[in-house]
Amino acid sequence: MIVVTGATGNVGRALVDRLLAAGQPVRALTRDPLRAGLPAAAEVVAFRPDEPEPLFAGATKLFLYAQAGTAPLLAAARAHGVRHVVLLSSGIVQEGADETHPIHVMHATMERHIRESGLAWTFLRPNAFATNALQWAPQIRAGDTVRGVYADALSAPIHEDDIAAVAERVLLDDGHEGAVHRLTGPAAVSNAGQVEAIGSALGRKLAFVEADPAEAGPELFPHVPPHMLERLLKTFAETVGVAPEITGTVERLTGTPARAFDRWAHDHAGDFRG
């Protein structure tokens, strides 16, 4: 049995589908099983960390989101038979990184807890997620312009199903214990280029209108806590005109090249239609 936390998230849902297609028994953890809409073949269980036995009984492997993890949860997983945990960490965790950055603190702390847990582990460290572009969906549904910061900021966004494909191989294949896999998309693309690609997928011409970062607030970043916004904007500023890290990890581990952002835009065109 493989336990998947965050099973209704972009990566978690794709991983559940992949594992079921491979004939693996899956226990999908979610805060609200009645609204999860997960495949009938999955065992859908309410994620209640204070009641670990229903979460982990009979399980041997765990896919974990950093936000869902705690040291007591890991101890409970080990006590109930889990032997290998695969963490969806972050590419911000690397040598020379700003260790005070809130995103770094969260993921590095979880990695440390896992190393100390006595469980075998594998860390997946993706950089930019292609799904971050969904932040522009309300503007694109409403018109042909997208207001955002740093039009020329560069990243190599990764398709969520490519992350899931790597997680599938790490969970099902031997030899990944103690490994750290850095994950990216196959090519650099700017924020303005992402908007252009989404427009192409929709058959529309979209324009990126650059906003003053000093004036950015909840209207542009509604899901970012105010105390994190300044640090996040600084991170974005550092990517303007700077070539991003690009790895071949997806192809090396899955045998299939990572999908480009324009493929992601076509896969998600429905999310941007009114």
Order of alpha helices (4+ residues) and beta strands (2+ residues): beta-alpha-beta-beta-alpha-beta-alpha-beta-alpha-beta-alpha-beta-beta-alpha-beta-beta-alpha-beta-alpha-alpha-alpha
